[in-house]
Amino acid sequence: MLSMKKEEIASLDKWISQLMERQKLPEMQVKLLCDKAKEILSHESNVQTVQCPVTVCGDVHGQFHDVMELFKTGGPLPDTNYLFMGDYVDRGWYSVETLTLLLAMKVRYRNRITILRGNHESRQTTQVYGFYDECLQKYGNANAWKYFTDLFDYLPLTALVENKIFCLHGGLSPSLDTLDHIRALDRIQELPHEGPMCDLLWSDVEECEGWAISPRGAGYLFGKDISEKFNYSNGLDFVSRAHQLVMEGYNWAHDKRVVTIFSAPNYCYRSGNQAAILELDDSLNQTFTRFDPATDRGAPSYMKNTPDYFL
């Protein structure tokens, strides 16, 4: 079991306090934090075991002030346990601060917060949708981006809450029938363009039968019969996933076999959606809580002339 010295705990508490004020860490502290996080994440499974009670969250996409609203709504760490299903960066204005805060919380409270990989936690995607540019702007070079993206390779792909609720960013894969198949994947790599690991982070739920080609160009659309078979074969109550904007914050599909949770309100600062989190108590009772955007979310000055990234 990895343990921390008092000095490390004090440093992390200081970093978390600083980050909660939206003050980024210096580059060398980012490197130290990413190295420590990699050490912790390397001991976690592709299907990471999570116990109740826990609060499950979807995409946050660098919308720092709304992440603060999320913690106000769900309760602070370590009083509340959290499971985040990926997409911490890109599109929002404060991906650096958002990601760094979640990593610091992971290192400080490793058994209280689980952070999964989303399709945006990749080198290629972050070079297109804003995180790379933000790192360059805030650090003056690409070093921090390299530390962060090297760490992305270590993030677990999925989580299993009390052996009953399967959580992941995207969706199911025609190559993966069982949780053991997922456990056998080698995840320590850049996100591939195709194949089972790609599918888990890119696929979408669809009201159809069987498998269909995804308009995203990666992953698949999976129908009701697919989720029914997967849940039955693996003894699951339902699948919890993120990845798709839903206007009410969460949305059930496939006769409540799959739920989509989206935790970035007014996504991209213009979509007008609510956000939601799912609270699971000790008995797996479900409480969905919606929340609206934070009132304070002013754009940083350097964003005024940057590209309007594709939704």
Secondary structure in CASP SS format (residue, H / E / C, confidence):
PFRMAT SS
TARGET T0000
AUTHOR 0000-0000-0000
METHOD secondary structure of the structure
MODEL  1
M C 1.00
L C 1.00
S C 1.00
M C 1.00
K C 1.00
K H 1.00
E H 1.00
E H 1.00
I H 1.00
A H 1.00
S H 1.00
L H 1.00
D H 1.00
K H 1.00
W H 1.00
I H 1.00
S H 1.00
Q H 1.00
L H 1.00
M H 1.00
E C 1.00
R C 1.00
Q C 1.00
K C 1.00
L C 1.00
P C 1.00
E H 1.00
M H 1.00
Q H 1.00
V H 1.00
K H 1.00
L H 1.00
L H 1.00
C H 1.00
D H 1.00
K H 1.00
A H 1.00
K H 1.00
E H 1.00
I H 1.00
L H 1.00
S C 1.00
H C 1.00
E C 1.00
S C 1.00
N C 1.00
V E 1.00
Q E 1.00
T E 1.00
V E 1.00
Q C 1.00
C C 1.00
P C 1.00
V E 1.00
T E 1.00
V E 1.00
C E 1.00
G C 1.00
D E 1.00
V C 1.00
H C 1.00
G C 1.00
Q C 1.00
F H 1.00
H H 1.00
D H 1.00
V H 1.00
M H 1.00
E H 1.00
L H 1.00
F H 1.00
K H 1.00
T H 1.00
G H 1.00
G C 1.00
P C 1.00
L C 1.00
P C 1.00
D C 1.00
T C 1.00
N C 1.00
Y E 1.00
L E 1.00
F E 1.00
M C 1.00
G C 1.00
D C 1.00
Y C 1.00
V C 1.00
D C 1.00
R C 1.00
G C 1.00
W C 1.00
Y C 1.00
S H 1.00
V H 1.00
E H 1.00
T H 1.00
L H 1.00
T H 1.00
L H 1.00
L H 1.00
L H 1.00
A H 1.00
M H 1.00
K H 1.00
V H 1.00
R H 1.00
Y C 1.00
R C 1.00
N C 1.00
R C 1.00
I E 1.00
T E 1.00
I E 1.00
L C 1.00
R C 1.00
G C 1.00
N C 1.00
H C 1.00
E C 1.00
S C 1.00
R H 1.00
Q H 1.00
T H 1.00
T H 1.00
Q H 1.00
V H 1.00
Y C 1.00
G C 1.00
F H 1.00
Y H 1.00
D H 1.00
E H 1.00
C H 1.00
L H 1.00
Q H 1.00
K H 1.00
Y H 1.00
G C 1.00
N C 1.00
A C 1.00
N H 1.00
A H 1.00
W H 1.00
K H 1.00
Y H 1.00
F H 1.00
T H 1.00
D H 1.00
L H 1.00
F H 1.00
D C 1.00
Y C 1.00
L C 1.00
P C 1.00
L C 1.00
T E 1.00
A E 1.00
L E 1.00
V E 1.00
E C 1.00
N C 1.00
K C 1.00
I E 1.00
F E 1.00
C E 1.00
L E 1.00
H C 1.00
G C 1.00
G C 1.00
L C 1.00
S C 1.00
P C 1.00
S C 1.00
L C 1.00
D C 1.00
T C 1.00
L H 1.00
D H 1.00
H H 1.00
I H 1.00
R H 1.00
A C 1.00
L C 1.00
D C 1.00
R C 1.00
I C 1.00
Q C 1.00
E C 1.00
L C 1.00
P C 1.00
H C 1.00
E C 1.00
G C 1.00
P H 1.00
M H 1.00
C H 1.00
D H 1.00
L H 1.00
L H 1.00
W H 1.00
S C 1.00
D E 1.00
V E 1.00
E C 1.00
E C 1.00
C C 1.00
E C 1.00
G C 1.00
W E 1.00
A E 1.00
I E 1.00
S C 1.00
P C 1.00
R C 1.00
G C 1.00
A C 1.00
G C 1.00
Y E 1.00
L E 1.00
F E 1.00
G C 1.00
K H 1.00
D H 1.00
I H 1.00
S H 1.00
E H 1.00
K H 1.00
F H 1.00
N H 1.00
Y H 1.00
S H 1.00
N C 1.00
G C 1.00
L C 1.00
D C 1.00
F E 1.00
V E 1.00
S E 1.00
R E 1.00
A C 1.00
H C 1.00
Q C 1.00
L C 1.00
V C 1.00
M C 1.00
E C 1.00
G C 1.00
Y E 1.00
N E 1.00
W E 1.00
A E 1.00
H C 1.00
D C 1.00
K C 1.00
R C 1.00
V E 1.00
V E 1.00
T E 1.00
I E 1.00
F E 1.00
S C 1.00
A C 1.00
P C 1.00
N C 1.00
Y H 1.00
C H 1.00
Y H 1.00
R C 1.00
S C 1.00
G C 1.00
N C 1.00
Q C 1.00
A E 1.00
A E 1.00
I E 1.00
L E 1.00
E E 1.00
L E 1.00
D C 1.00
D C 1.00
S C 1.00
L C 1.00
N C 1.00
Q E 1.00
T E 1.00
F E 1.00
T E 1.00
R E 1.00
F E 1.00
D C 1.00
P C 1.00
A C 1.00
T C 1.00
D C 1.00
R C 1.00
G C 1.00
A C 1.00
P C 1.00
S H 1.00
Y H 1.00
M H 1.00
K H 1.00
N H 1.00
T C 1.00
P C 1.00
D C 1.00
Y C 1.00
F C 1.00
L C 1.00
END
